[in-house]
Amino acid sequence: MVSVVWQSTLVVGSPLERWQAKIKRLHQYLRGWAKNLSGAYKKEKTTILNKLDELDKKAETDILNEFELDLKHVINERLAELLREEEVKWYQRANVKHLLEADANTEYYHLLANGRYQKTHIFQLEDGNNIISGDAQLKRHITKYYKDLFGPSDNSLIMLDESQIDDIAQFLIWKMST
């Protein structure tokens, strides 16, 4: 699949421009493919759950015939496969090193994968007895702290542009969290 997309992208220009165009096209294709695959997975899972629900409701009022029992068994096996695939997907996304057999900890892996942002974001700081919160106040406090730390510039021709403070603050926050 990758080689077909790579070979089908024809661009005129320098080797770097051709490579960039091919990478861009491959990225677009793979993103579309992943979304399509994810959509098909969700659709199949919904269909299976609806069919199981329908068979369970029927089993409450009537006895299921042999075909329906076999169908229910096959559907349950396929649902278990889909849930296992989902668990492995979230395991890989969470970049966790351990996975226990027969564990259905998908929620655990969701939390790990999505919780990285909260782990690297500073919501508040303590300065003595004061609690500093909010992005603007944190930005002012961090800027003042580092200006006090390094002291005033005597003969420096370098001026810090206010638009750069966000980038520097994000870098410092990232550096402090690692």
N, C-alpha and C positions, 0 to 999 in steps of 0.2 A: 504494500500500500504506500509506504513512504517513498520507495524508489519510483513508483509510478507518478506520484505528485511531483517529486523532485525533477524527473525527466520531462514532465509535461509543461513546466514553467519555462517559457522562452523569453529572455530579456536581452536587449542589446545594450552594450555599455562595457565598462571596465569589469574585470573579474570580481572586484569587490561589490560593484552594483549588482551583478548577476547573482552573486552569493546572497546578498541582502534580500533581493527580490524572492529568491527561492526559499530562504528561511522564513520570510514573511508569509509567503503562500502556504508553506508547510504548516506553520503555526496556525493560520486561519483554518486550514483544512482539519487539523487535528482537534482544534477547539470545537468545530462543528460536529465532527465525528463523536467526540466525547459527550456533547450535549445530546446528540441523537441517541447514543447508546444509553445514557442516563434516562432519557425520556422513555425509551423502549423498556428499560428495566422497571421503571415506576409503573408503566402501563401494565406490564405482565404481573407485577406484584398486586396491583389493584384488582385485576381480573381474577387472579387466583384467590385472593381474600374474599371477593364477592361470591365466587363459585363455592368456596368452603362454607361461607355463611349460609348460602342457599341450601347446600346439602345438610348442614346442621339443623336448619329449621325444618327441613323435610323429615329428618330423622326423629325429631321430637314428636311428630304427629303420626308418621307411618314407618314401616320397616323398609330399610333400603334394600334394593335388589342387589344381586351380585355385581352387575356392571357399575352401579353407583358406589358400592363399597370399594371396588378396585380403583375407580376414578378418584375417590376421596383419598385412598392410599397414595396414588401417584401424585396427586396435587399436594398432599402433605410433604412428600419427599422433595418435590420441586420447590416448595416454599422454604423448606429447610436449607436447600442449596442456595436459594436467593439470599436468605438471611446470612448464611455463612459468607457469601461473596461480599455482601454489604459490610459485614464485620471486618473482613480482611481489607476492604477498601479504606475503611476508617482507621484501621490499624496502621496501614501504610501512610495515610495522610498524617496521622498523629506521630509517626516516626518513633513508635514504641518498640523496644527491643524484646519484649516478652509477649507471648500469646499462648494462653492455656487452651488445650484441646477441649472442645465442647463448651466453651465459654460464650455466652451471648452478651458481651459487655459493650455493645455498640454505643450506648449512651456515654459510657466511660471514655471511649475514643473520640466521640463528638466533643466532649468537654476538653479533652487534651488538645485536640486540633484547633478548636476555636478559642481556647483560653490563653493562647500564647500572647495575644494582643494585650490582655489585661495584665499579664505578668510583666510586660515591658513598658507599660504606661504608668507614669507617676500621677496619682490623683491628688495627693496632698503631701506636704512636708511639715515637719515640726521644727520651729526655731525657738528654742528655749521653751517658754510656755505658750507661744503663739502657734496656731495651726494655719498654714498657708494652703489655700485650695483655689481651684479655678485656674484655667490656662493663663489668663492675663497676669494674675498675681504671681503665679509660679514663674512665669517668664521674667517679670520684674525682679523677683527675689533672686533667681539664679544669675541674672545679669549683674545685679548689685553685688552679689557674693563674689563673683569672679573679678569684677572691677576692683573690689576691696582687696581680694587676694593678690592680684598682680600689681596693685597700686596704680597711681595716675601715670600716664605716659608723659615723659618729660620732653624729649625731642623727637618723638616718633612722627613720621609722615604717614603712617598707616592709620586710616580711619575706619571704624567699624560701621558699616551701613546697617540701619535698623532692619532692613529686609533679610539680612543674613542671620539675625539673631535666632529666628525660628529654626534654621538649618543647624546652627551650632547647638542650640538647646536640644534638638532631637538627637544629634550625635552624642552629646554628653549623657543624655538619658539612656541611649542605647549602650554606651560604654559602661555606665554605672550598673546596668542590669546584667551585663555579661561577666 
